């Protein structure tokens, strides 16, 4: 069974707890020793030992419905999904509890603001995959984590090597806000940090509710046409209607021009011109991609978004805001200010500072907040002056 504690270790823990409690309760003396030894022998028999649960154990059900049994709160984890590393750290309270993470996420963590938020990030191992999300089982066996988090929607080929090596694994599924909330709940449970997880979930609910109270009543004509360029080069790709962006843009008061296509689909310039988005959002995965890149692209010069200077690089703090993360409520606030500036007046700079302290214990400076907001790259965009310090 994935994640089950090794039977020998479980038997030793059961026996140790039994002996300590027996002696404490009954003040065992020499004459009682044979009885103690006999009862201990019974406990280490395979059938009995495997039926006895660990007193401090945690049993969770991952997002594929598989049970995962842990000896106790996770102290050494590895996160293979890219958004999972910083999410785990926001719940763990101690960076030493993350032993390994996806190399792309690790590289992002080791630059700029993220390196200041996570100063201990350099000691986290990044050699935990071979390519993409294929696990490096040899490295993971060296690390001996209490739990490995892995994507569950990409096929069993990504999970089977972990299971076959005897590594405890829990699967996560990608796709929408409900699943993101389940990431938070499951990680909080595995860490024994249910209160931290509950606080994050309550924050998401509160921000979503405040935004939806305004945007739910908007007529279609009041919602600007929005396109997220999930890739600019070598080919244009857009976020379609089957991913988390659909939730984000509808919540914030916009309309996704690519709602009728799948997620991260390659499209030609003729299709983009036909959609004619009024707002273009840029991903955080392409190094060097800024609004200036789009303004300088002659193929896109006739778009309303370009002519009206409504091209924006999505912010990033402890992690990128374009995929779902523990910072999504900040993204929703930012996006609602971009799409519906007449309806929202969040004090976003203050919110960013508050949440970076709450999530990571990091005291953000005004320069840090400028970096989160990509102030230099976005400064010339319509309405971005409202984010000035």
C-alpha positions as MATLAB code, in Angstrom:
seq = 'XXXXXXXXXXXXXXXXXXXXXXXXXXXXXXXXXXXXXXXXXXXXXXXXXXXXXXXXXXXXXXXXXXXXXXXXXXXXXXXXXXXXXXXXXXXXXXXXXXXXXXXXXXXXXXXXXXXXXXXXXXXXXXXXXXXXXXXXXXXXXXXXXXXXXXXXXXXXXXXXXXXXXXXXXXXXXXXXXXXXXXXXXXXXXXXXXXXXXXXXXXXXXXXXXXXXXXXXXXXXXXXXXXXXXXXXXXXXXXXXXXXXXXXXXXXXXXXXXXXXXXXXXXXXXXXXXXXXXXXXXXXXXXXXXXXXXXXXXXXXXXXXXXXXXXXXXXXXXXXXXXXXXXXXXXXXXXXXXXXXXXXXXXXXXXXXXXXXXXXXXXXXXXXXXXXXXXXXXXXXXXXXXXXXX';
ca = [
       0.000    0.000    0.000;
       1.550    3.425   -0.923;
       2.811    5.372    2.047;
       2.338    2.632    4.643;
       4.925    2.677    7.417;
       7.359   -0.241    7.332;
       5.926   -3.060    9.497;
       9.114   -3.531   11.527;
       9.310    0.129   12.432;
       5.620    0.128   13.299;
       6.077   -2.938   15.527;
       9.021   -1.348   17.332;
       7.041    1.833   18.001;
       4.029   -0.116   19.257;
       6.193   -2.211   21.593;
       8.050    0.814   22.916;
       4.850    2.687   23.661;
       3.362   -0.384   25.339;
       6.329   -0.920   27.646;
       6.514    2.717   28.705;
       2.802    2.955   29.401;
       2.649   -0.422   31.171;
       5.463    0.511   33.528;
       4.036    3.965   34.203;
       0.587    2.632   34.987;
       1.449   -0.488   37.000;
       4.920    0.224   38.399;
       6.337   -3.011   36.913;
       8.843   -4.828   39.103;
      11.089   -7.811   38.438;
       8.323  -10.305   39.189;
       6.139   -8.837   36.435;
       8.854   -8.938   33.806;
       7.820  -12.313   32.289;
       4.314  -10.989   31.720;
       5.666   -7.854   30.059;
       7.927   -9.883   27.774;
       5.102  -12.239   26.844;
       2.784   -9.353   25.941;
       5.578   -7.657   23.982;
       6.142  -10.910   22.064;
       2.470  -10.997   21.150;
       2.662   -7.443   19.831;
       5.532   -8.153   17.461;
       3.771  -11.063   15.775;
       3.095   -9.998   12.151;
      -0.688  -10.300   12.207;
      -1.113   -8.389   15.427;
       1.466   -5.720   14.681;
       0.053   -4.818   11.294;
      -3.404   -4.414   12.752;
      -2.228   -1.986   15.427;
      -2.297    1.647   14.232;
       0.443    4.098   15.242;
      -0.820    6.300   18.047;
       0.475    9.448   16.318;
      -0.285    8.230   12.799;
      -1.980   10.204   10.042;
      -4.166    8.580    7.411;
      -5.127   10.690    4.415;
      -6.705    9.976    1.058;
      -4.876   11.470   -1.900;
      -6.601   12.980   -4.928;
      -6.655    9.648   -6.756;
      -8.571    8.161   -3.826;
      -5.600    6.147   -2.588;
      -5.031    5.848    1.190;
      -1.717    7.170    2.475;
      -0.642    6.193    5.983;
       2.050    8.157    7.770;
       3.801    7.485   11.066;
       3.178   11.078   12.102;
       3.359   14.650   10.751;
       5.661   14.840    7.743;
       9.124   16.119    8.631;
      10.910   15.489    5.292;
       8.911   15.839    2.080;
       9.667   16.109   -1.620;
       7.363   18.046   -3.981;
       7.489   17.167   -7.686;
       4.570   19.352   -8.916;
       6.000   22.828   -9.518;
       3.474   24.904   -7.511;
       3.653   22.498   -4.565;
       7.045   23.493   -3.138;
       6.249   27.030   -2.030;
       2.741   25.945   -0.989;
       4.279   23.297    1.244;
       6.636   25.888    2.761;
       3.754   28.275    3.444;
       2.155   25.560    5.580;
       5.189   23.826    7.091;
       6.443   26.698    9.223;
       9.980   25.254    9.000;
      11.851   25.177    5.650;
      13.849   22.169    6.853;
      10.716   20.060    6.322;
      11.106   20.332    2.536;
      13.992   18.101    1.430;
      13.526   18.267   -2.348;
      11.506   20.039   -5.039;
      11.093   20.263   -8.800;
      14.154   21.883  -10.422;
      12.118   24.555  -12.253;
      10.415   25.644   -9.049;
      13.754   25.510   -7.241;
      15.387   27.696   -9.893;
      12.588   30.251   -9.541;
      13.043   30.199   -5.778;
      16.752   30.952   -6.044;
      16.415   34.278   -7.857;
      15.497   37.807   -6.848;
      12.700   38.273   -4.346;
      12.089   34.550   -3.962;
      15.651   34.026   -2.746;
      15.026   36.654   -0.068;
      11.709   35.100    0.971;
      13.264   31.604    1.108;
      16.890   32.118    2.237;
      17.197   28.423    3.145;
      16.156   27.368   -0.345;
      19.716   26.633   -1.449;
      19.869   23.541    0.774;
      16.749   21.989   -0.820;
      17.705   19.333   -3.353;
      16.582   19.887   -6.939;
      17.917   16.673   -8.513;
      14.663   14.854   -7.769;
      13.460   14.490  -11.377;
      15.052   13.071  -14.509;
      13.036   15.057  -17.046;
       9.734   16.837  -16.698;
       8.039   15.173  -13.728;
       9.696   11.763  -14.075;
      11.067   11.014  -10.578;
      14.746   10.406   -9.944;
      14.226    7.363   -7.760;
      17.907    7.004   -6.860;
      18.032   10.519   -5.397;
      14.753   10.032   -3.578;
      16.027    6.813   -1.999;
      19.016    8.785   -0.741;
      16.755   11.472    0.729;
      14.383    8.920    2.304;
      11.440   11.353    2.525;
       8.432   10.758    4.717;
       6.270   11.610    1.702;
       6.624   12.438   -1.998;
       3.964   14.619   -3.624;
       3.456   13.843   -7.323;
       1.025   14.754  -10.102;
      -1.748   12.212  -10.404;
      -3.348   13.319  -13.687;
      -0.376   12.528  -15.967;
      -0.577    8.764  -15.811;
       0.663    6.024  -13.522;
       4.115    6.086  -15.131;
       4.973    9.024  -12.872;
       3.750    7.296   -9.708;
       4.568    3.615  -10.238;
       8.390    4.055   -9.925;
       7.895    5.677   -6.514;
       5.470    3.018   -5.362;
       7.682    0.200   -6.650;
      10.675    1.625   -4.784;
       8.713    1.617   -1.529;
       8.580    5.416   -1.354;
       5.444    6.896    0.247;
       3.603    8.940   -2.391;
       0.488   11.116   -2.497;
      -1.087   12.258   -5.764;
      -2.317   15.772   -6.572;
      -4.629   16.732   -9.449;
      -4.420   19.988  -11.417;
      -7.216   21.942  -12.940;
      -9.499   24.194  -10.929;
     -10.019   26.054   -7.668;
     -11.674   23.102   -5.929;
      -8.576   21.014   -6.563;
      -6.274   23.786   -5.346;
      -8.209   23.979   -2.115;
      -7.741   20.223   -1.756;
      -3.946   20.664   -2.172;
      -3.983   22.995    0.805;
      -6.173   20.748    2.927;
      -4.152   17.606    2.202;
      -0.791   19.245    2.804;
      -2.014   20.766    6.031;
      -3.229   17.345    7.159;
       0.033   15.617    6.235;
       2.060   18.252    8.072;
      -0.171   18.283   11.135;
      -0.779   21.968   10.325;
      -4.537   21.900    9.902;
      -4.925   25.336   11.506;
      -2.576   26.952    8.988;
      -4.409   25.240    6.149;
      -7.798   26.319    7.504;
      -6.592   29.937    7.713;
      -5.472   29.858    4.073;
      -8.766   28.351    2.974;
     -10.762   30.909    4.937;
      -8.792   33.714    3.284;
      -9.540   32.283   -0.172;
     -13.237   32.027    0.653;
     -13.380   35.570    1.999;
     -11.638   37.192   -0.986;
     -13.559   35.135   -3.538;
     -16.846   36.049   -1.876;
     -16.094   39.771   -1.837;
     -15.157   39.781   -5.519;
     -18.043   37.592   -6.626;
     -20.530   39.823   -4.832;
     -19.611   42.508   -7.382;
     -18.783   40.593  -10.557;
     -21.666   38.113  -10.468;
     -24.004   40.918  -11.496;
     -21.963   42.168  -14.456;
     -23.552   41.932  -17.897;
     -21.486   40.325  -20.670;
     -20.908   43.722  -22.264;
     -19.323   44.946  -19.021;
     -16.699   42.209  -19.055;
     -13.571   43.034  -21.072;
     -12.251   40.410  -23.490;
      -9.114   38.904  -21.944;
      -6.383   36.656  -23.312;
      -3.622   34.991  -21.310;
      -0.570   34.284  -23.442;
       0.708   31.140  -21.784;
       3.478   31.148  -24.400;
       4.722   33.857  -26.759;
       7.632   32.138  -28.466;
       8.332   30.189  -30.568;
       4.550   29.977  -31.103;
       1.611   31.744  -29.540;
      -0.237   29.646  -26.961;
      -3.225   30.696  -24.886;
      -4.968   29.583  -21.715;
      -8.268   28.047  -22.718;
     -11.468   27.228  -20.908;
     -10.454   23.978  -19.207;
      -7.907   25.304  -16.711;
      -7.742   27.489  -13.647;
      -7.520   30.706  -15.707;
     -11.158   30.351  -16.699;
     -12.117   30.515  -13.022;
      -9.761   33.422  -12.336;
     -10.875   35.650  -15.201;
     -14.597   35.069  -14.722;
     -14.300   35.727  -10.994;
     -12.397   38.972  -11.576;
     -14.952   40.317  -14.040;
     -13.545   39.454  -17.460;
     -14.342   37.153  -20.360;
     -11.757   34.655  -21.639;
     -11.596   34.992  -25.433;
     -10.128   31.464  -25.623;
     -12.819   29.821  -23.478;
     -13.822   27.595  -26.374;
     -10.432   25.919  -26.717;
      -8.463   23.651  -24.420;
      -5.727   24.715  -22.063;
      -2.350   26.030  -23.291;
      -3.311   25.618  -26.951;
      -1.142   26.834  -29.813;
      -3.007   29.382  -31.924;
      -2.136   31.395  -35.003;
      -2.091   35.159  -35.254;
      -5.265   35.166  -37.391;
      -7.186   33.627  -34.489;
      -5.806   36.192  -32.047;
      -6.744   39.025  -34.399;
     -10.254   37.592  -34.709;
     -10.607   37.460  -30.911;
      -9.186   41.001  -30.627;
      -8.660   40.935  -26.840;
      -9.018   44.181  -24.920;
      -6.603   42.938  -22.210;
      -3.566   40.686  -22.657;
      -1.922   38.994  -19.682;
       1.613   37.610  -19.875;
       2.942   34.489  -18.183;
       5.850   34.279  -15.718;
       7.441   31.201  -17.302;
       9.147   32.937  -20.246;
      12.226   34.807  -19.140;
      12.319   38.306  -20.577;
       8.695   38.391  -21.741;
       7.280   41.848  -20.917;
       4.567   44.167  -22.262;
       7.255   45.828  -24.378;
       7.646   42.487  -26.184;
       3.986   42.589  -27.221;
       3.971   46.285  -28.065;
       6.934   45.608  -30.339;
       5.374   42.593  -32.053;
       4.172   43.858  -35.482;
       1.813   40.893  -35.828;
      -0.211   42.114  -32.825;
      -0.132   45.863  -33.447;
      -3.817   46.140  -34.428;
      -5.194   44.539  -31.254;
      -7.309   46.720  -28.958;
      -5.163   45.656  -26.006;
      -2.037   46.930  -27.722;
      -3.556   50.183  -28.947;
      -5.058   50.905  -25.508;
      -1.841   49.887  -23.642;
      -3.630   47.164  -21.672;
      -0.918   44.501  -21.670;
       0.221   43.342  -18.215;
       2.806   40.947  -16.881;
       1.126   38.878  -14.148;
       2.776   39.434  -10.739;
       4.802   36.871   -8.818;
       5.807   36.720   -5.151;
       6.573   33.499   -3.277;
       5.478   31.773   -6.461;
       4.135   32.770   -9.882;
       0.550   34.015   -9.741;
      -0.587   32.617  -13.118;
      -0.909   28.991  -11.911;
      -3.006   28.374   -8.796;
      -1.103   28.733   -5.535;
      -1.359   29.793   -1.918;
      -1.196   33.405   -3.178;
      -4.170   33.182   -5.555;
      -6.338   35.611   -3.541;
      -3.717   38.310   -4.175;
      -3.879   37.496   -7.892;
      -7.678   37.739   -7.859;
      -7.478   41.160   -6.200;
      -4.882   42.385   -8.723;
      -6.862   41.013  -11.666;
     -10.127   42.557  -10.474;
      -8.376   45.940  -10.265;
      -7.074   45.487  -13.828;
     -10.376   44.332  -15.323;
     -12.895   46.297  -13.245;
     -11.061   49.376  -11.938;
     -14.302   51.274  -11.331;
     -15.675   48.546   -9.063;
     -12.684   47.676   -6.849;
     -10.313   49.599   -4.649;
      -8.190   46.989   -2.863;
      -5.187   48.380   -0.950;
      -3.109   45.789   -2.789;
       0.353   46.902   -1.726;
      -0.657   46.616    1.920;
      -2.315   43.261    1.236;
       0.844   41.903   -0.362;
       2.947   42.955    2.629;
       0.443   41.446    5.070;
       0.228   38.117    3.287;
       3.969   37.692    2.710;
       4.388   38.077    6.454;
       1.529   35.704    7.175;
       2.487   33.014    4.663;
       6.274   33.059    4.999;
       7.185   35.291    7.932;
       8.773   37.710    5.450;
       8.739   41.487    6.034;
       8.425   42.942    2.533;
       9.921   46.319    1.639;
       8.416   48.751   -0.846;
      11.072   47.655   -3.347;
       9.967   44.050   -2.817;
       6.367   44.974   -3.584;
       7.444   46.789   -6.745;
       9.183   43.568   -7.766;
       6.057   41.492   -7.046;
       3.976   43.817   -9.223;
       6.565   43.942  -12.041;
       6.307   47.671  -11.590;
       9.062   48.597  -14.019;
       7.721   46.393  -16.816;
       4.051   47.305  -16.267;
       4.424   50.995  -15.397;
       3.366   52.261  -18.826;
       0.174   50.202  -18.952;
      -3.239   51.784  -18.667;
      -4.273   52.319  -15.054;
      -1.121   50.842  -13.517;
      -0.380   54.076  -11.672;
      -2.848   52.963   -9.020;
      -0.248   50.374   -7.900;
       2.428   53.014   -7.270;
       3.927   53.213   -3.793;
];
